């Protein structure tokens, strides 16, 4: 029995001999179709823990490929991940024996042989019970990684669209608030010459006092209107013919009408002053609060723009998990398993 250490050394030398001609070349862009090569040099059945593979079904072939890192890599030996791979178009083409083989053993192996592998690439070995199944394993493996990248990309594109809408809304709000602030400042400057108070507290106090005053005036007006109405009713009574009484009623009507006019004038003046105070209060409040609101909006806008930049950087970053997997030289080498 060959020792584990000797087997690992043998495997490393084999990989070195196979990969040496291409180590000096730059990785190519991933293409749509994988290029399969056949190499008759037998390979050991290894696991990603560095031990020999074992199970009720033994593989006959292994597909070796190099995937550029960093790239999101799930645990390919988990049942949920295996199900996804088996349900890819290439996965559905696998033989029943291969479908039985994958769940009961470690068919997916990622080796940590950096001294023999191409830099910045994961070294994968995908075991199968036939050469055709090895081809389908490689294709299904790539399809699953592509599906993961596409799902991540869609999620990122959705986030980008959401952030773009939020940024547009924040910019619109900022523009509106800036106009409101400028308008409030202009109106406030024009109002300052008409009022005697300069603080928001004074304006608020004036509004409260005038509201109380208006309540009193309204009661007074209601009483005067009732008196005027009653006098006019007596004057119109045909039964009253005494000249002195009619003269007295006329005098009373005149007095009450004058009182009513004065009360109405007071209410009008008090209402005008109250409204001016209320306008001053609102404008001064806007002048104080709008800058704070604008600062909050600008801070939120800056955060969203920073988030958007982060998303856009990830969308174009070749090392992010939204890019489809890139296979070194777009090549898969299939070996027999010893």
Secondary structure, DSSP 4 states (H G I P E B T S, - for coil): ---HHHHHHHHHHHHHHHHGGGTTSPPPPP-SSPEEEEEEEEE--B-TTSSBP--SS--SEEEEEEEESS-----TTSHHHHHHHHTSTTGGGS-HHHHHHHHHS--EEEE--TTTSPTTEEEEEEEESSHHHHHHHHHHHHHHHHHHHHHHHHHHHHHHHHHHHHHHHHHHHHHHHHHHHHHHHHHHHHHHTT-S--SHHHHHHHHHHHHHHHHHHHHHHHHHHHHHHHHHHHHT-TT---HHHHHHHHHHHHHHHHHHHHHHHHHHHHHHHHHHHHHHHHHHHHHHHHHHHHHHHHHHHHHHHHHHHHHHHHHH-TTSTTSPP-BGGGEEEEEEE-
